[in-house]
Amino acid sequence: MKRTIGIITATLCLMASCPLAWGQAPPSKLNCNQPWFVANGLVPYCELRETSIPVGSSLAVRVRGSGSITVQSWTGPDVLVREQVETAAENEALAQAVAAQVTVDTSTGNILGGGPTTNIDQTWSLNLEVFVPQAPALDLNTLNGELSVTGVPGPVQFHSTNGSISASDVPGAIQFQSTNGTVSLVGVTGDVTGQAVNGKVRVRVGGDHWLGQTIDVKVINGAIELDVPHDCSAHVQLSIVVGVIRTNFPVPYWGKHGLGQTVTFDVGSGGPLLRASTITGSILLRRLP
């Protein structure tokens, strides 16, 4: 099947403050070289775009449809946005026309992506790579797709309906809401609060020493894994309706199966809240060496 590729570069900034050219900017993982399965005999089309906007104190990134969002730090002067638009329609011309309706609005200083209605005759997705030079507060939201943040100070808010959420090396506070998908937060050193309906949640606190952050995670159906430094000092509350709670902290009555199990205790000298609760699943609280 023929795969059509288009490349468009749109620069929405003053020439004096534009980011480096494509070849000099951070490497991109977005391309139009990968095969893309399309149902109903539709013809696929792919397009790459690039733009930049001034950095502010906060940044909302949203895709009103299907698509992933990744955010990383970089040393450029502005926020660099790379877009991968993938569409499919009955023929090449129609697929390209659908791509023209997939837009990214940056007029408010945020990044808001959207597109036309999808049906059996036409589909689209919008994947975004965002590079931020400083430390804006981030608010990421997508309907179907992955959300990922790496090396950005934060704070960060995640909102996902269908898709995974991941963060690594984020020192600021993290909040998340997920309906379907895994949540993986690794190397975090700020407060973590969040809720998930279906999916596993893993939080691995970064740093060699406990920094006194609050961890509060709730899941309806799924496992929770919490990894904390060896010198963790907190007030722990763990609860589960159906499943098992485990830990390597020296606390009795672990590993019990049954209904309505709740365990509360202090580690170290007590302190901030470390809470995990799930209805059906399991909870593992692990002290790292």
C-alpha positions as a Markdown table, in Angstrom:
| # | Residue | x | y | z |
|---|---|---|---|---|
| 1 | Met | 0.0 | 0.0 | 0.0 |
| 2 | Lys | 1.3 | 3.4 | -0.9 |
| 3 | Arg | 2.2 | 5.7 | 2.0 |
| 4 | Thr | 2.3 | 9.4 | 1.2 |
| 5 | Ile | 4.6 | 11.6 | 3.3 |
| 6 | Gly | 4.4 | 15.4 | 3.6 |
| 7 | Ile | 6.8 | 17.6 | 5.5 |
| 8 | Ile | 5.7 | 21.1 | 6.5 |
| 9 | Thr | 7.6 | 23.6 | 8.7 |
| 10 | Ala | 5.7 | 26.5 | 10.2 |
| 11 | Thr | 7.6 | 29.0 | 12.3 |
| 12 | Leu | 5.5 | 31.2 | 14.6 |
| 13 | Cys | 8.1 | 33.3 | 16.3 |
| 14 | Leu | 10.3 | 36.2 | 15.7 |
| 15 | Met | 13.4 | 35.4 | 13.7 |
| 16 | Ala | 15.7 | 36.5 | 16.4 |
| 17 | Ser | 14.2 | 34.0 | 18.9 |
| 18 | Cys | 13.5 | 31.0 | 16.7 |
| 19 | Pro | 15.0 | 27.6 | 17.7 |
| 20 | Leu | 17.8 | 25.9 | 15.9 |
| 21 | Ala | 17.1 | 24.4 | 12.5 |
| 22 | Trp | 15.7 | 20.9 | 12.3 |
| 23 | Gly | 19.1 | 19.2 | 11.9 |
| 24 | Gln | 20.5 | 21.1 | 14.9 |
| 25 | Ala | 17.6 | 20.6 | 17.2 |
| 26 | Pro | 17.2 | 17.7 | 19.7 |
| 27 | Pro | 16.8 | 14.4 | 17.9 |
| 28 | Ser | 13.2 | 13.5 | 17.0 |
| 29 | Lys | 11.5 | 10.1 | 17.4 |
| 30 | Leu | 8.7 | 11.2 | 15.1 |
| 31 | Asn | 8.9 | 10.1 | 11.4 |
| 32 | Cys | 6.8 | 8.9 | 8.5 |
| 33 | Asn | 8.9 | 5.9 | 7.8 |
| 34 | Gln | 7.1 | 3.3 | 9.9 |
| 35 | Pro | 4.3 | 1.1 | 8.4 |
| 36 | Trp | 0.9 | 2.0 | 9.7 |
| 37 | Phe | -2.0 | -0.5 | 9.6 |
| 38 | Val | -5.2 | 1.0 | 8.2 |
| 39 | Ala | -8.5 | -0.9 | 8.2 |
| 40 | Asn | -11.3 | -0.8 | 5.6 |
| 41 | Gly | -8.9 | -0.4 | 2.7 |
| 42 | Leu | -8.2 | 3.2 | 3.5 |
| 43 | Val | -5.1 | 5.0 | 2.1 |
| 44 | Pro | -2.7 | 6.3 | 4.7 |
| 45 | Tyr | -1.0 | 9.7 | 4.7 |
| 46 | Cys | 1.6 | 11.1 | 7.1 |
| 47 | Glu | 2.9 | 14.7 | 7.6 |
| 48 | Leu | 5.5 | 16.2 | 9.8 |
| 49 | Arg | 5.4 | 19.8 | 11.1 |
| 50 | Glu | 7.4 | 22.0 | 13.4 |
| 51 | Thr | 6.7 | 25.2 | 15.2 |
| 52 | Ser | 7.9 | 27.2 | 18.2 |
| 53 | Ile | 6.2 | 29.4 | 20.8 |
| 54 | Pro | 7.6 | 31.6 | 23.6 |
| 55 | Val | 8.0 | 29.9 | 27.0 |
| 56 | Gly | 5.7 | 31.0 | 29.9 |
| 57 | Ser | 5.1 | 30.1 | 33.5 |
| 58 | Ser | 2.7 | 27.4 | 32.5 |
| 59 | Leu | 2.0 | 25.2 | 29.5 |
| 60 | Ala | -1.1 | 23.1 | 28.6 |
| 61 | Val | -0.7 | 20.5 | 25.9 |
| 62 | Arg | -3.9 | 18.7 | 24.8 |
| 63 | Val | -4.9 | 16.4 | 21.9 |
| 64 | Arg | -8.7 | 16.3 | 21.5 |
| 65 | Gly | -8.6 | 12.9 | 19.9 |
| 66 | Ser | -6.0 | 10.2 | 19.4 |
| 67 | Gly | -2.3 | 10.9 | 19.8 |
| 68 | Ser | 0.6 | 10.8 | 22.2 |
| 69 | Ile | 2.4 | 13.7 | 23.9 |
| 70 | Thr | 6.0 | 13.6 | 25.0 |
| 71 | Val | 7.7 | 16.5 | 26.8 |
| 72 | Gln | 11.5 | 16.9 | 27.4 |
| 73 | Ser | 13.8 | 19.6 | 28.4 |
| 74 | Trp | 16.3 | 21.3 | 26.1 |
| 75 | Thr | 18.5 | 24.4 | 26.0 |
| 76 | Gly | 16.8 | 26.4 | 23.2 |
| 77 | Pro | 15.2 | 29.8 | 23.9 |
| 78 | Asp | 11.6 | 28.8 | 23.1 |
| 79 | Val | 9.2 | 25.9 | 23.3 |
| 80 | Leu | 9.8 | 23.7 | 20.3 |
| 81 | Val | 6.8 | 21.7 | 19.1 |
| 82 | Arg | 7.1 | 18.8 | 16.6 |
| 83 | Glu | 3.9 | 17.3 | 15.2 |
| 84 | Gln | 3.3 | 14.0 | 13.4 |
| 85 | Val | -0.1 | 13.9 | 11.7 |
| 86 | Glu | -1.3 | 10.5 | 10.5 |
| 87 | Thr | -4.5 | 10.2 | 8.5 |
| 88 | Ala | -6.3 | 7.7 | 6.3 |
| 89 | Ala | -9.2 | 8.1 | 3.9 |
| 90 | Glu | -10.6 | 6.5 | 0.7 |
| 91 | Asn | -7.9 | 8.0 | -1.5 |
| 92 | Glu | -4.7 | 10.0 | -1.2 |
| 93 | Ala | -6.3 | 13.4 | -1.9 |
| 94 | Leu | -8.9 | 12.9 | 0.8 |
| 95 | Ala | -6.3 | 11.7 | 3.3 |
| 96 | Gln | -4.3 | 14.8 | 2.7 |
| 97 | Ala | -7.5 | 16.9 | 3.0 |
| 98 | Val | -8.1 | 15.3 | 6.4 |
| 99 | Ala | -4.5 | 16.2 | 7.5 |
| 100 | Ala | -5.2 | 19.8 | 6.6 |
| 101 | Gln | -8.0 | 19.8 | 9.1 |
| 102 | Val | -5.8 | 18.5 | 11.9 |
| 103 | Thr | -4.6 | 21.7 | 13.6 |
| 104 | Val | -2.5 | 22.8 | 16.5 |
| 105 | Asp | -3.5 | 26.1 | 18.1 |
| 106 | Thr | -0.7 | 28.0 | 19.9 |
| 107 | Ser | -2.3 | 31.4 | 19.9 |
| 108 | Thr | -2.9 | 31.4 | 23.7 |
| 109 | Gly | 0.6 | 30.2 | 24.5 |
| 110 | Asn | -0.6 | 26.7 | 25.0 |
| 111 | Ile | -0.6 | 23.7 | 22.5 |
| 112 | Leu | -4.1 | 22.6 | 21.6 |
| 113 | Gly | -4.5 | 19.9 | 19.0 |
| 114 | Gly | -7.7 | 18.8 | 17.3 |
| 115 | Gly | -9.2 | 17.5 | 14.1 |
| 116 | Pro | -12.3 | 16.5 | 12.2 |
| 117 | Thr | -14.8 | 13.8 | 13.2 |
| 118 | Thr | -13.5 | 10.2 | 12.6 |
| 119 | Asn | -15.6 | 7.5 | 11.1 |
| 120 | Ile | -15.2 | 4.4 | 8.9 |
| 121 | Asp | -14.2 | 6.6 | 6.0 |
| 122 | Gln | -11.6 | 8.8 | 7.6 |
| 123 | Thr | -9.3 | 8.7 | 10.7 |
| 124 | Trp | -6.5 | 10.8 | 12.1 |
| 125 | Ser | -4.0 | 11.0 | 14.9 |
| 126 | Leu | -1.7 | 13.7 | 16.2 |
| 127 | Asn | 1.5 | 12.9 | 18.0 |
| 128 | Leu | 3.4 | 15.7 | 19.7 |
| 129 | Glu | 7.0 | 16.1 | 20.8 |
| 130 | Val | 7.5 | 19.2 | 23.0 |
| 131 | Phe | 10.8 | 20.5 | 24.1 |
| 132 | Val | 10.8 | 23.1 | 27.0 |
| 133 | Pro | 13.7 | 25.3 | 27.9 |
| 134 | Gln | 12.8 | 26.2 | 31.4 |
| 135 | Ala | 10.4 | 25.0 | 34.1 |
| 136 | Pro | 6.8 | 25.8 | 33.2 |
| 137 | Ala | 4.0 | 24.0 | 35.1 |
| 138 | Leu | 2.7 | 21.4 | 32.7 |
| 139 | Asp | -0.8 | 20.1 | 32.1 |
| 140 | Leu | -1.0 | 17.2 | 29.6 |
| 141 | Asn | -4.3 | 15.8 | 28.3 |
| 142 | Thr | -5.1 | 13.3 | 25.6 |
| 143 | Leu | -8.0 | 11.0 | 24.8 |
| 144 | Asn | -6.2 | 8.0 | 23.3 |
| 145 | Gly | -2.5 | 7.9 | 23.5 |
| 146 | Glu | 0.6 | 8.0 | 25.7 |
| 147 | Leu | 1.7 | 10.8 | 28.0 |
| 148 | Ser | 5.4 | 11.1 | 28.8 |
| 149 | Val | 7.6 | 13.6 | 30.6 |
| 150 | Thr | 11.4 | 13.3 | 31.1 |
| 151 | Gly | 13.8 | 15.6 | 32.9 |
| 152 | Val | 11.4 | 18.5 | 33.3 |
| 153 | Pro | 11.3 | 20.2 | 36.8 |
| 154 | Gly | 7.5 | 20.3 | 36.9 |
| 155 | Pro | 5.0 | 20.5 | 38.5 |
| 156 | Val | 3.1 | 18.2 | 36.1 |
| 157 | Gln | -0.5 | 17.2 | 35.7 |
| 158 | Phe | -1.5 | 14.2 | 33.6 |
| 159 | His | -5.0 | 13.4 | 32.3 |
| 160 | Ser | -5.5 | 10.3 | 30.1 |
| 161 | Thr | -8.5 | 8.3 | 29.1 |
| 162 | Asn | -6.9 | 5.5 | 27.2 |
| 163 | Gly | -3.1 | 5.2 | 27.3 |
| 164 | Ser | -0.1 | 5.0 | 29.5 |
| 165 | Ile | 1.4 | 7.8 | 31.7 |
| 166 | Ser | 5.1 | 8.0 | 32.4 |
| 167 | Ala | 7.5 | 10.4 | 34.1 |
| 168 | Ser | 11.1 | 10.1 | 34.9 |
| 169 | Asp | 13.5 | 12.5 | 36.7 |
| 170 | Val | 10.8 | 15.0 | 37.6 |
| 171 | Pro | 11.5 | 16.7 | 40.9 |
| 172 | Gly | 8.3 | 18.7 | 41.0 |
| 173 | Ala | 4.9 | 17.7 | 42.2 |
| 174 | Ile | 2.9 | 15.2 | 40.0 |
| 175 | Gln | -0.8 | 14.7 | 39.8 |
| 176 | Phe | -2.4 | 12.1 | 37.5 |
| 177 | Gln | -5.9 | 10.9 | 36.4 |
| 178 | Ser | -6.1 | 7.8 | 34.3 |
| 179 | Thr | -9.0 | 5.7 | 33.1 |
| 180 | Asn | -7.3 | 2.8 | 31.2 |
| 181 | Gly | -3.5 | 2.4 | 31.2 |
| 182 | Thr | -0.4 | 1.9 | 33.2 |
| 183 | Val | 1.2 | 4.7 | 35.2 |
| 184 | Ser | 5.0 | 4.7 | 35.8 |
| 185 | Leu | 6.7 | 7.4 | 37.8 |
| 186 | Val | 10.4 | 6.8 | 38.2 |
| 187 | Gly | 13.0 | 9.0 | 39.9 |
| 188 | Val | 10.4 | 11.4 | 41.3 |
| 189 | Thr | 11.3 | 13.5 | 44.3 |
| 190 | Gly | 8.1 | 15.7 | 44.7 |
| 191 | Asp | 4.6 | 15.0 | 46.0 |
| 192 | Val | 2.6 | 12.4 | 44.0 |
| 193 | Thr | -1.2 | 12.2 | 44.1 |
| 194 | Gly | -3.4 | 10.4 | 41.6 |
| 195 | Gln | -6.2 | 8.2 | 40.7 |
| 196 | Ala | -6.6 | 5.4 | 38.2 |
| 197 | Val | -9.5 | 3.2 | 37.2 |
| 198 | Asn | -7.9 | 0.3 | 35.4 |
| 199 | Gly | -4.2 | -0.3 | 35.3 |
| 200 | Lys | -1.0 | -0.8 | 37.3 |
| 201 | Val | 0.6 | 2.2 | 39.1 |
| 202 | Arg | 4.2 | 2.2 | 39.9 |
| 203 | Val | 6.0 | 5.0 | 41.8 |
| 204 | Arg | 9.7 | 4.8 | 42.4 |
| 205 | Val | 10.9 | 7.7 | 44.6 |
| 206 | Gly | 14.3 | 9.1 | 43.4 |
| 207 | Gly | 17.3 | 10.2 | 45.3 |
| 208 | Asp | 19.6 | 8.5 | 47.7 |
| 209 | His | 17.6 | 9.8 | 50.7 |
| 210 | Trp | 14.0 | 10.3 | 51.6 |
| 211 | Leu | 12.9 | 14.0 | 51.1 |
| 212 | Gly | 9.7 | 13.9 | 53.0 |
| 213 | Gln | 7.2 | 14.0 | 50.1 |
| 214 | Thr | 3.6 | 13.0 | 50.2 |
| 215 | Ile | 2.5 | 9.9 | 48.2 |
| 216 | Asp | -1.2 | 9.3 | 47.8 |
| 217 | Val | -2.3 | 6.9 | 45.1 |
| 218 | Lys | -5.7 | 5.3 | 44.5 |
| 219 | Val | -6.7 | 2.5 | 42.0 |
| 220 | Ile | -10.0 | 0.7 | 41.4 |
| 221 | Asn | -8.7 | -2.3 | 39.4 |
| 222 | Gly | -5.0 | -2.8 | 39.4 |
| 223 | Ala | -1.7 | -3.2 | 41.3 |
| 224 | Ile | 0.2 | -0.5 | 43.1 |
| 225 | Glu | 4.0 | -0.7 | 43.6 |
| 226 | Leu | 5.7 | 1.9 | 45.7 |
| 227 | Asp | 9.6 | 2.0 | 46.0 |
| 228 | Val | 11.0 | 4.3 | 48.6 |
| 229 | Pro | 14.5 | 5.1 | 49.9 |
| 230 | His | 15.9 | 3.0 | 52.8 |
| 231 | Asp | 15.6 | 6.0 | 55.2 |
| 232 | Cys | 11.9 | 6.6 | 54.4 |
| 233 | Ser | 10.1 | 8.2 | 57.3 |
| 234 | Ala | 6.3 | 8.5 | 56.9 |
| 235 | His | 2.9 | 7.6 | 58.1 |
| 236 | Val | 1.7 | 4.7 | 56.0 |
| 237 | Gln | -1.9 | 3.8 | 55.1 |
| 238 | Leu | -2.5 | 0.8 | 52.8 |
| 239 | Ser | -5.9 | -0.6 | 52.1 |
| 240 | Ile | -7.4 | -3.2 | 49.7 |
| 241 | Val | -10.8 | -4.8 | 49.3 |
| 242 | Val | -9.8 | -7.9 | 47.3 |
| 243 | Gly | -6.2 | -8.9 | 47.0 |
| 244 | Val | -2.9 | -8.9 | 49.0 |
| 245 | Ile | -0.7 | -6.3 | 50.6 |
| 246 | Arg | 3.1 | -6.9 | 50.9 |
| 247 | Thr | 6.1 | -5.1 | 52.1 |
| 248 | Asn | 9.7 | -5.6 | 53.2 |
| 249 | Phe | 9.4 | -3.2 | 56.1 |
| 250 | Pro | 9.5 | -5.0 | 59.4 |
| 251 | Val | 5.8 | -4.9 | 60.1 |
| 252 | Pro | 3.7 | -8.0 | 61.0 |
| 253 | Tyr | 0.5 | -9.3 | 59.4 |
| 254 | Trp | 1.6 | -9.0 | 55.7 |
| 255 | Gly | 0.6 | -11.3 | 52.8 |
| 256 | Lys | -2.9 | -11.9 | 53.9 |
| 257 | His | -5.6 | -12.5 | 51.3 |
| 258 | Gly | -9.2 | -11.5 | 52.0 |
| 259 | Leu | -11.7 | -8.7 | 52.1 |
| 260 | Gly | -11.3 | -5.2 | 53.6 |
| 261 | Gln | -7.7 | -5.3 | 54.7 |
| 262 | Thr | -6.3 | -2.1 | 56.0 |
| 263 | Val | -2.9 | -1.6 | 57.5 |
| 264 | Thr | -1.6 | 1.6 | 59.2 |
| 265 | Phe | 1.8 | 2.1 | 60.7 |
| 266 | Asp | 4.7 | 4.5 | 60.9 |
| 267 | Val | 8.1 | 3.9 | 59.4 |
| 268 | Gly | 11.1 | 5.8 | 60.8 |
| 269 | Ser | 9.9 | 8.6 | 62.9 |
| 270 | Gly | 6.6 | 9.0 | 61.0 |
| 271 | Gly | 5.8 | 12.1 | 59.1 |
| 272 | Pro | 4.2 | 12.8 | 55.7 |
| 273 | Leu | 1.4 | 10.6 | 54.4 |
| 274 | Leu | 2.3 | 7.6 | 52.3 |
| 275 | Arg | -1.0 | 6.1 | 51.2 |
| 276 | Ala | -2.1 | 3.5 | 48.6 |
| 277 | Ser | -5.5 | 2.0 | 48.1 |
| 278 | Thr | -7.1 | -0.3 | 45.6 |
| 279 | Ile | -10.3 | -2.3 | 45.4 |
| 280 | Thr | -9.2 | -5.2 | 43.4 |
| 281 | Gly | -5.5 | -5.9 | 42.8 |
| 282 | Ser | -2.4 | -5.9 | 45.0 |
| 283 | Ile | -0.2 | -3.4 | 46.9 |
| 284 | Leu | 3.6 | -3.7 | 47.3 |
| 285 | Leu | 5.5 | -1.2 | 49.4 |
| 286 | Arg | 9.2 | -1.8 | 49.0 |
| 287 | Arg | 12.2 | -0.2 | 50.9 |
| 288 | Leu | 15.1 | 0.1 | 48.5 |
| 289 | Pro | 18.6 | -0.9 | 49.7 |
